[in-house]
Amino acid sequence: MSLSEKDVLQLVDRFLEDKGSKSERDSVARAYNRLSERRKVVERDLDVEKIYHESWNHIALATFKTKNKANLIRLRWIYSAAATIILGFGLWFYWSQSIHNAGQRIAHDVAPGKRGATLTLSDGRSIVLDASGTGEIAAEGGVRIVKSSSGQLIYEIIANGKQGSDPSARNVLATLRGQTFQVRLPDGSAVWLNAASSLKYPSTFAHASQRVVDLDGEAYFEVAHDTRKPFVVRSRNQQVEVLGTHFNVKSYEDESEVRTTLLEGKVRVSAGSDSRSVTVLRPGQQAAQINTGIAVRDVNTDEVVAWRNDYFRFVDTPLKEIMNQISRWYDVEVEYKGDISDLKLNASISRNRNLSQILKMIEKTNEVHFNIERRRIIVSK
């Protein structure tokens, strides 16, 4: 149910005058159920009580300008039903007003990141994938490399083709800050690359005893099952070995921990060359490699892989970690004024919004404030 400001005012007015038809009452009931669910989500990100009261005041001025206080008291019983509709409209109104006001203090807005990457072939050729068309873009070692209509990079084995045997011949798929991309490897495994990341892999696993790839940055893996050839992800001083499973590896140079999170199946995580530091994860667990070894913790996997579904999701997340994610996705620099080391926030926000919208929603916590100056975010309490 989508209502304009005029629709909301008319519907509320009809309810207040007890003139609503059965179909209108049914519409209100459906809207109430939908908006109640939305409110639960919104409450995590916004000061709903403030929005609620400001929204009511705004609509009340328009709706009751010809009514006296006695009428308002007499119709109080209708308040809760009408207020849910008001909240739905109010969120739109408050949000639009907030963004309008924010524009007065933000010098330059920044668009969200997008799908894009650069593929470097084993012979040194580079292909900018966001600029290339669909269809076959290259072929090497008995493998055809195709960009699908959905933007995915796909490696297809050529029938009766001679597959290369040089283990050093590797492709590199790399995303810049503000880019993300998906690839389907020759074995059928699917990999999603987050911003500022790179994946190095052979164009074929035909002559290898293991399927070995190297990751710098963050990626989500859905590995095709093959008991004869374990799938190995090597990252910064860490190695993850699987047979077939779904997991996420986060290994950025500017972050202190390397984190491997398991969603399905089973993985074995080892720290560097120390064979004694080996951990087997169960679904819902995360291995965090730190200086003293590997620490295992239970985590919310939806939060960890939200980026793959185009969302930022933060649960008691340190502000600096939040800003690292925002910095990579919007390709901006971050400057801090004052001590914000103790701040941890909760939010669930689409990564498809402009930067100013993301920051405005975080500001609703009343814990932190932002200013955008060109491609720099200034953070202060």
N, C-alpha and C positions, 0 to 999 in steps of 0.2 A: 504494500500500500504506500503510494508516494503522494504526499500532500504538499501543495503550495501554501504560502502564507495565507492567501485568500481562502483556500479550502479549509485550513485549520480554524481560522476565525469563524467561518460560517458554521462548521460542524460543532465547535464548542458553543457557539451562540444558540444553536438549535437544541443542544443538550440542556443548556441552562434554562431554556424556555420550555423544556419537556416536549419538544416537537419532533424529536428524532423518529424516523421510520424504523421498521424492523431491520431492513437491510443496512441502514446506517448504524443501528446498534450492533449488528453482526460485524460490520466493518470496524467499529471501535473495539470490539472484543478481539478480533484478529490483530489489530494494530497494537492493542495492549500486550498480547502475548509476545509479538515480535519485539516490541520496544523494551519489554521487560528483560528479554534475553540480551538485547543490545546494551541495555543499561549496565548489566553485569560486566560486559566487556569494557565499556567506556569508563566505568568507575575506576578501573585500574590505571587509567591515563589522565583523567581530567577531574577537576574539582566539581563533581556533579551537583552537590548541594548549591554551590554558588550559581551554576548554570541554571539549575531548576528554579531558584527564586528569581533570578534576573529574567528568565524566560517568562515566568508567570506574570511578573510585573509588566513586562512589555506587552503581552497579549491582553492582560486584564485592562490596561489603559485603553486599548482599542475596543475591547468587548463590552466593558462595563461603564463606558463614559456617559451612558444615559441612565444608569442604575444607581440606586443609593445603597448605603451600608446595610440596611435592613434586608434588601434583596440578596446581598452577598451572603449574609449570615443564614438566611432561609435556604439558600441553595448550596450550603457548605457540603452537604452529603454527595453532591455531584463532583466535588473537587478532585477526589482521587482518580476517578475514571478519566476526567478531562485532563488532569495533570500529566498522565502518561503520554497523551497526544502532544501536550505542550512540551514535554521533555524532548520528544522526537523533533518537533519543530525548533525547540530552543537550542538543541545541540547544533542544528544547522545555522540558526541565527547567531548564536554566540561564537561559533567557529568562524563564520564569515566576518563578523565584526572584529574578532581577535586578529585574523589574518590581515584585515584592512588596517587595523591599528599598528600591527607589527611592521607593515610595510613602511610606516613613517620613520622607523628607526633602523631599518635594514637597508644598507646602501646597495648591496648586490645579492640577488638570490642565485641559487645554484640548482640546476636540474639534476634528477637522480641518475645513477649509472644505467648502463644498458648492456645488451648482449654484444659481445665483441671479443676478439682475440687475434693473436698472430701465430701461425703455424710455421715452424722452421723444419724443413725436411733434412734428411741425412746428408744430402749433397750440398747443403748450405742455402738453398732457395728459401725465401720467406714469402708467405702469403698472408695478406691482411684479410681476415675472414669476414669482418663486418662490412667490407667493401666489395667482396667477391659475390658473384651470383650463385645460384643453386646448380646442382649437378656435379659431375666429376671435376675436381680441381687439380688432381695430380694422381700419378700412379708410380709405384716403385716396389721392387721385390715381390712381384706377384700379387700385389695388393692395390686395389683401387680406392682412392680417398674421395669421398663424396660429401658435399654439403647439402643436407635435406632442406625441404621447404620450410620446416620448423626451425631451421638454423642450427641443427645438430650436425656435428662432424662425425662421419661414419666410415669405418675401415671395412672394406668388403674383399674377401678372398676371391681372386680371379680364377674361375674354373679352368683346370688343366694348366694354370700358370705356374711358373717356377718361382717358388718363394725364396727370398734371400736368406743366406746363412751367416752373414756377418753380424755377430752379436753386438758389435760396437756401433752399427748403423741404427741411430735412434732419432726419433722425431721429438720436437719440443713444442708443446702447446702452452702459450703464455698469455695471461690477461694483464692489462694495465690497471692502475687504480681507476675505479669507476667502470669496470667491465666484469662480465661473467660469461661462461660458456660451458657447453656440454659436448662430450665426445663419447662415442661408442667404439671401444678398442677392438682389435682383430678377433679376440676370443669371445666377444659379445658383452663384456663388462661395460657398464655405464659409469661415467665419471662426470660430476659437476664441479667446475672450478669457480671458486669465489674470486673476488677482486684481488689484484696484486699477487697473483699466484702463477706457478708454472708446473707442468707435468712433463717428465721425460720418459719415453717408452719406445720399444722397438715397433716397427711397422708390422711385424709378425712375430708370434711366439712359437712358430712351427718347430724350430730346432732347439728350443730351450727346455731345460728341465724344470725351470721355474718361470713364472710370469712376473718379472721384476720391473717396477716403475719407481721413479724418483720424484718426490714432491717438495716444492718450496711454497709455503703459503697454506691455503686451506682448500680441501676438496671433500666431497661426499662420494662414496663408492658403493655401487651395487655390483658385486662380483659374480660372474658366471661360474657355476660349480664345475670343478674339474679336479678329482682326487689325485690324478697323476701329476698335475702341475700346480703346486701351491702358488697363490698370488701374494706377492711381497711388495709392500710399500716402504720405501726407504725415505726418511725425512731427517731433519736435523738431529743427529746422534740418536736416532730411534729407528726400529724396524718392526713392522707389523706383518704377521704371516697369517693367511687365511686360505680356506678352500673354496668357500662360496658364502657370502654374507653381505650385510649392509652396515656400513660404518662411516664415521667422519674423522678426518685427521686435520688438526689445526697446528701449523708449524711456521709461525711468522718470526723472522729474525728480531723484530722489535718487541716481542713478548717473551716473558721469562719461562713460560711453560710450553711444552709440546703436549697436546691433548688428543687422545684417541678415544672416541665414543662409539660404543657398539649398540646398534638398533636391533639387528637380527643375527642369528648364528653364533659363531664363536671365533675369537681371534686370540693370537698369542703375541704379546707385546714385549720386546726386549730393548734394553737401554744400551745403545752403542755396542761395543765388543764384549761387554761383561755378560757372559752366559749365565751367571748366577742371578742377574736381575731380570727375570722373566716372569710375566704375569699373564694369566689367561682370564679374559673378560667374559662376563655374562651379559645378555641384553639389559640395557639400562645402566650399565656401568661405564665409567670413564677412567682411563689411565692418564695421569698427569706426570710427566717426567720432570723432575726437579733435580737440583744438584746432588741430593742424597739418594736418589734412586727413583722408583716409580711409586706414586701414591694412587690408590684406587678409591673412587667415591661413587656413590649413587647420584644420578643426575636426571633432570627432566630432558629427555631427548628431543622433545618438540622445541625447546628453547635452543638447543645446540644446532639443529638443522633448519631453523626458521629461515635462514638466509636463502636456502635452496627454494623455498616457497615464496620468495620476495617479501619477507618480513624481518623486521628487527624484533626480537623478543628478549626482554631483560627481566630476570628474577633475582632481586637482591644483587644486581651486577654493579661492580665499582664503576664510578663515572668515567675514569680514565679508560677502562676497557670499552665502555660504550662509545666514547669519543674516538677510540682507535678504529672501531667498526665504521663509524660515520665518516671518519677521515679517509679511509680506503674507498668507500663506496662513492663518495661525492668528490674525491680527489681534491681535498682541501687540507690546509695546515691548521693546527690547533695551538692556541696560546692560552696559558692559564694565568689568572690573576688571583692570588691568594691561595690558601691551602684547601684543596678539595679532596684530599686523600681519604677522608672518612665517609664520603658520600656514596651510598648504594641506592639504586633506583629500580623501579618496576615499570615496565611499559610493553605494549605490543602495538607496533606501528608498521604500516606498509612501507616498503622501501621504494615504492613508486611515486612517493610524494616529493615535492621540492624541498630543499634543505630547510627553508624558513618554516615550513609546516611541521617538519620533524622536531626542530628545536622548540617551536612554540608549544607543542604537546608536552615535551619534557619539562618545559618551564612551569607547566600547571602543577608540578609537585611543590612549587614555591621553595625549592631547595637550591636552585641554580639559575643563572641568567646568561644569555648569549647575545653577542653582537656579531654580525657578518660584515667584514670589510674585504671586498673582492673575494679572494679564495682563502680567506683566513677567518677562523672562528675564534672569538675572544670569549673565554669562559670565566665567570666570576660568581661568587656566592650572592 
